[in-house]
Amino acid sequence: MAKGHRSQIKRERNAQKDTRPSAKLSYARIPVQKACFVLDAIRGKDVQTALGILAYNPRYASSVIEKLLKSAIANAENNNGMNTENLYIAECYANNGPIMKRVKPRARGSAYRIEKRMSHITIVLDEK
């Protein structure tokens, strides 16, 4: 049998919801492996240090993740009323997205498949 009334189930589910500020970028045209190189560098750092690391990182993913981090900071400031100086990166991860499949012609009429991978990148902040 069911646990309770539908409104009771919804109330319990919303009580368990994570209230930390976050930002998510879906369908980023970056492979997960390349995004994780940058995410590993900023995981656990405070926001100002992470922005400095991203500004001087030569990888393409760093510019995309920097934009995402600024969005998460704005969410924390405007929606949750948090102070920017106390924020740090609690979680940051990249999950696999869909793969665009392309074909490159090769010798003797054969073809090689080229897979252009995408990722879903998430950054979750928290206060010290």
Secondary structure, DSSP 8 states (H G I E B T S, - for coil): --SS-HHHHHHHHHHTS--S-EEEEEEESS-HHHHHHHHHHHTT-BHHHHHHHHHT--SHHHHHHHHHHHHHHHHHHHTS---GGGEEEEEEEEEEEEEEEEEEE-GGG-EEEEEEEEEEEEEEEEE-
